[in-house]
Amino acid sequence: MNAAHTPQSMQGKTLVVSGATRGIGKAIAYRFAQNGVNVAFTYHKNEEEAHRIVQEMQDRYKVRAHAYRLDILEPEQYVELFKQIDADFDRIDCFVSNAIIYGRSVVGGFAPFMRLKPKGLNNIYTATVLAFVVGAQEAAKRMKMVGGGAIVSLSSTGNLVYMPNYAGHGNSKNAVETMVKYAAMDLGEFGIRVNAVSGGPIDTDALKAFPDYAQVKQKVEEQSPLKRMGNPADLAGAVYFLCDPAQSAWLTGQTIVVDGGTTFK
Ligand SMILES: NC(=O)c1ccc[n+]([C@@H]2O[C@H](COP(=O)([O-])OP(=O)(O)OC[C@H]3O[C@@H](n4cnc5c(N)ncnc54)[C@H](OP(=O)(O)O)[C@@H]3O)[C@@H](O)[C@H]2O)c1
């Protein structure tokens, strides 16, 4: 959508989203920018791509965009990060906790039950739940100043259906969905809504890193009545819906499942 046709409910607002250099976070950031929303996003290692995205958003969508480095294994970094965002943006309206760890930091967390280790499980919990808590707290302080806002955590259907090796992530996604409900109860009086978007398997780098990626893809294509895997834009639409008060003003404390119909089969 061209910014000139932007619905007024979102134009000129500011989104903060973690992990927008790839996959779902990137699709979310672009979805908001296309609708005239200014975007503050984080990256971890992919600095070059982060700068390219900033440039493209400014040039193509004429929104304000800035990228910041963040390690969600150190959630307290959000405190300083939001101070930097304060210097670059005049308000914060939406916060999306999206970034996820992978590689060495999930060793012992992404494994069959008998190979699970406390360190790997703790890392996944830190990156999923603790990063959501600190990021959402910092965002909520700013949202109170503008009379409200919307917070969304990404989740996944690995807490509803069995996925090999996914116990660590599935448990932490369960935990973050519960944290979302508590946050929604405590922040509602300030006009802040808090929800989660739970995705079925989505074709991203994170999923391609699964050792059984080919089987997962084939199974999803068979299971889904829509006969395809999800893509990042499928989740970005649900996140945008939850952040837009014109569409979801009385929706809080919920998890919206976007799974192509796979979890019922
Ligand atoms: N893919 C799926 O099937 C699926 C399904 C449902 C839900 N989800 C959820 O959707 C979210 C995004 O997943 P995705 O598949 O889009 O992931 P992805 O493609 O692997 O992207 C991960 C993002 O997180 C950043 N990141 C990595 N390590 C980090 C760290 N230590 N600190 C801060 N940021 C870090 C990356 O930044 P750099 O590029 O700079 O390293 C990147 O922007 C996750 O919460 C995931 O659980 C995914």
The ligand as an ORCA input file, in Angstrom:
! r2SCAN-3c Opt
* xyz 0 1
  N      10.093    -19.758     11.270
  C       9.044    -20.357     11.789
  O       8.639    -21.430     11.376
  C       8.294    -19.697     12.914
  C       6.991    -20.128     13.186
  C       6.287    -19.521     14.208
  C       6.857    -18.528     14.968
  N       8.125    -18.130     14.704
  C       8.686    -17.085     15.553
  O       8.873    -15.905     14.786
  C       9.989    -15.185     15.291
  C      10.996    -14.886     14.178
  O      11.441    -16.123     13.636
  P      12.148    -16.183     12.192
  O      11.888    -17.533     11.693
  O      11.742    -15.010     11.371
  O      13.702    -16.060     12.604
  P      15.002    -15.730     11.708
  O      14.640    -15.686     10.261
  O      16.058    -16.699     12.131
  O      15.416    -14.267     12.196
  C      15.880    -14.120     13.490
  C      16.105    -12.647     13.807
  O      16.539    -12.545     15.182
  C      17.799    -11.884     15.225
  N      18.649    -12.496     16.255
  C      19.315    -13.671     16.213
  N      20.005    -13.869     17.360
  C      19.793    -12.781     18.136
  C      20.245    -12.377     19.406
  N      21.057    -13.143     20.156
  N      19.829    -11.175     19.880
  C      19.013    -10.378     19.162
  N      18.536    -10.710     17.939
  C      18.937    -11.896     17.429
  C      18.415    -12.025     13.850
  O      19.317    -10.943     13.645
  P      20.645    -11.051     12.681
  O      20.136    -11.394     11.310
  O      21.255     -9.684     12.764
  O      21.509    -12.122     13.262
  C      17.179    -11.988     12.950
  O      16.803    -10.670     12.668
  C      10.562    -16.026     16.434
  O      10.063    -15.572     17.666
  C      10.043    -17.421     16.108
  O       9.953    -18.258     17.251
  C       8.859    -18.680     13.686
*
